[in-house]
Amino acid sequence: MIDMIKSSLRLPTIVVLALVLSTFAGCSVMRLGYNQADYLTYWWLDGFVDFNDAQKPRTREALTQWFAWHRRAHLPEYANLLAHAQNLVAEDITAERTCGLWTEVRGYMDEAFERAIPSTVEIASTLTPQQIQNIEQRYIKSNKEFHDENLRGDASQRLKKSIKRTVERAEFFYGDLDNTQQELITRLVTLSPYDVNIWNTERLRRQQDFMQVLRQLRENGLSQEKAQARLRAYVERIHRSPNDDYRKYTERLSQYNCAFVSNFHGTTSAAQRKHAAIKFKGWESDIRALLSPVRTAGLPQIVH
């Protein structure tokens, strides 16, 4: 489930960048990372934009406020969801229930996006042409990295990498897999409708869409209400692509992936399910610890 969240957060928009570090529930450095998330996210964003002196304090303030809200509003719900998952993982689970879990998480993400929109619009509307060009250059770099990681080599080589990656993720969650389980993963990954070229076409569309929205937010006379509406429309185009073929593809892929998880989970032993429950318990404990009255790291003032 955590991998699903992370994958869905690879979106080219400032709105969701602040959310990325809030989903550290699969990382061993979760507590440290979350307590410094406002600071780390600021530097991540600055690497894309290169904020000027006027934008820096407003961006730092917005991130600190957003993470304070997220800690208060969403972390308790994530902890409860993980507590529920510890019982759920002990049982067989249908594909429909698997998809239902994602729908539940999606609801929290939508709330987080909405909370970020006003400050995002405020800051994005001040971006200079050079800063927009900076973002485009970072996209060029990330696209090259994506190509090297996902499109290099022939289809058989990419399939082997995908199988290996999926086995490693399953073992991280369930512990050691037997030969039958590894063979099942090989078969299911091979039969998957996932097509990296289709996904790459969509991610490039999203990038171009986002750059257009950024330029629109700089229009003179554009009210905050209209600017926020344009950003919300962009987020909706992420959830529901204007490309009808892509929407049909993602629906088919989502159904397949939910069945994949359900079918594989049905093969797991009691020991493997216990291993998974312990993972969930560890993540829940980390989040409960974050709910104690500890302030976020805050962003240091930069002296010029």
N, C-alpha and C positions, 0 to 999 in steps of 0.2 A: 504494500500500500504506500509506503514512504517513497519508493521508487516512482510510483505513479504520480505522487505529488510533485516530486522534483522535476520529473519530465515535463509536467504541465506548466511548470514555472519558467521554462526556457522561452520566455516571450520577450520580444523586442520593444518593451515599453517601460518608461520610468515608473509608471504606476505600480508594477509588480516587482520591481527590483527590491524595494524595501521589504517585500514579503519573503524573499529568497532565504535570508538568514533566519527567519522565524520558523523554518521547517527543518531544523537541525536534529529532529527527533531520531535520526538514524546514525548520528555521529557521536564518537566517543568524547568529543570536545564540546558537547551540546551546551552545558552550563556556561562554560567560559565564553563560547561563541555567542550565545544569546545575550549574556550580560554586556557584551561589547558590540552588539549587533548594530546599534545606531552609528557607532564610530566606524566599524568595518564597512557598513553599507555606504556611508558617506565617501570613504576613500575609493570604494568600488565605482560609485557613480562619478566621482571626480575624474577617475581614469578615463571615463567615456567623454565627459563634457568639458573638463577643465574650467571649473567655476571661477567667476571673477570675484573681486573683493565684496561687491554688493550681494552676490548670490550666496556666498559661503555661509554667513551666519543664519540666513533664512533657511537654507537647506539643512543645516545642522539642527536648528530648532525644530523643523518639521519632522525630521527623522526621530529625534528624541521623543517628541510628543506622540508620534505614531506608535513607536514601540512600547511606550508607557501604556497607551490604550490597548494594544494587542496583548500585552502581558496580563492586564486586568480583565479584558473581555473574552479572549480566545484561549489562553493557556489552560484555564480550568476545564473548558470543553474538550480540548485535546487530551488532557489527562483522563477525563471520564471516558472518552472514546477508546483510549489505550487500555483502560481497566476493563471495559466491555470486551475488547478484542482478546484479552487473555482467556476469557471463557469461550468466546466464539471459536478460537483457534483449536480448541480441544474437540470440536465437533466437525462433522462434514458440513460443507457449505455449498449452497447452490450458486450457479453463475449469476442468477438474479440478485441474490444477497450480496455477492461480491461487487456487482455494479452499484448496488444500493449504498455500500460504504463509500464509494467514490462520490456519489451524489451528495452524501452528507458532508464530506470534506469540501466539495465544490461550494456548498452554501457558505462555509466559513471564508473561503477565498473571495467570494463575491462581496461579502461584508468588508473584508480587508481592502479590496480594490476601491469600494465606494468611500471608505474612510480616507483613502489616500488621494482621491481625485481633486478636492479643492486646493490643497497645497501643491500638488503636482502641476495643475493648471497655472497657478500663480507663478511658480518658478519657471515652468517651461515657456511661458509667454515672454520671459525676459531673455531667452537664449538669443545669442547673436548669430549671424550667418556663419562666422568662424566656428562657433561651438556646434552648430548643426553639422557643419562639415566634419568636425572632430568625431561626431557620432557615426557619420557615414564611413569614415576611415576605420573606426573600430569594427563596424559591420564587415568591411572588406577583410579585415584580419580574422574575425571569427568565422567568416565563410570559408576562408582558406583552411583554417583549423578543422572545420566541419568536413570539408572535402578530404583532407588528409586522413582524418579519423574514420570516416564513414563511406567514402566513395572511391578510395584508392583500392586497386586490385580488382580481380574479376569477381563475379557473383559467388562462386564457390568459396573464395577466400573470405568474403564478407560474411557468408553464412557460417563458416567455421568460427569466426570471431564472435558472431552473435550467439551461437550455441555455447561457446566457452563463457561468455559474459553472463548468460542466463543461468548456467550451472553454478557459477561462482556466487551469484546473487541468491540462488536457492540454498546453497550450502551456508552462506552467511546467516540466513534466516532459520533453516531447519537443522543445520549440522551436516555431517557426511551423508551423501546420497549413495544408494546401492546402484548396481549396474542397470537394473530394470528402470529405475527412476531417471537415470541419465539418458537411457535410450528413449524414454518417453519425452523428455525435454527435447532431444534431438529431433524426434518426429514432429512434435508440436511446433517447434521453431521453424522447421523446414516447410510445414504446411501453412504457416502464418501468412495472412494477406498483407502484412507489413511490407511497404515498398519505400525504400529510402529516397528514391528519386521523387516520388509523389510528395513525401514530407518535405524534401528540400525545396521543391517548387512552392509549396505553401509557406514555408518559413521566409523565403525570399519575397513573396507577396506581402507578408506581414511587415517585413522591414520597409518596403517601399510605401506601404500604407501608413506606417508610423511616421516616416519622414515627412510625408505629405501633411499629416495631422500636426506635427510640430511646426511646420511652416504656416499652417492655418492659424495656430494659436498665437502667432505673432502679428496677425492682421490688426491694423488700427481700427478702433471702434468696436471690436468684438467683446461683447459683455461676458462676464464670468459665467453666467447661466448658459449662454450659447457655447462658450469654450468647453465647459464641463460636459455639455451634451455631446459635443464632437468626440471628446475622449471616451465617454461612455459608449458611444456608437462604435468606436474602434475596438474597445474591449469586447463588445457584443460580436464584432466580426471575427474576433479570435475564437469565441465560443461557437459561433455559427458562421463559417466561411461563406463568402458570397459565391464561391465556386461550388456549384451543385454536385459535381462529380466528387470533389473532395469531401463534402458532407456525407455522401453515401459511403465513401471509402472509410471515413472515420467511424461511422456507425457500425459498419461491418467489422472493422478492426477492434472496436471496443467490445462488441459481443464475443468475438473470438477470444480476446484476452481474458475476459471474465470467465469464459468457459475453460480456458487454459489454466487459470489459477485454481478454479474449482476442481478440475480433473486431477491436477497434480496434487493438490492438498488431499484429495481422496486416497492417494497412495501412501501417505505419510504414516509412520508408525507412532505409537504413543510417545516414544522417546523423542522423536523428531518434533512432535507437537508440543511437548514440554519445553524443548529447546526454544521453539518459537515463542511460547508463553513467557519464558524467562526474558527474552529480548523485549517483548512488550512491557513486562514489568520494569525492566531497567529504564526504558524510555519514560514510562509513567513516573517512576521515582525521580528522574532528572527534572521532569516538568513540575512535579510537586515541590521540589526544592527551589525551583525558580519562582514559585508562587509565594515564597517567604518574602517579608518586606525588605528586599534588597533593591536598591536603586540601580538603574542601568548605568553603564560606565560613563555615559555622557561624552560629549565631544570637546576635546581641549581647544582652547582658543589659540589661534595661530598668530604669532607675532611676526609682523613684516618689517 
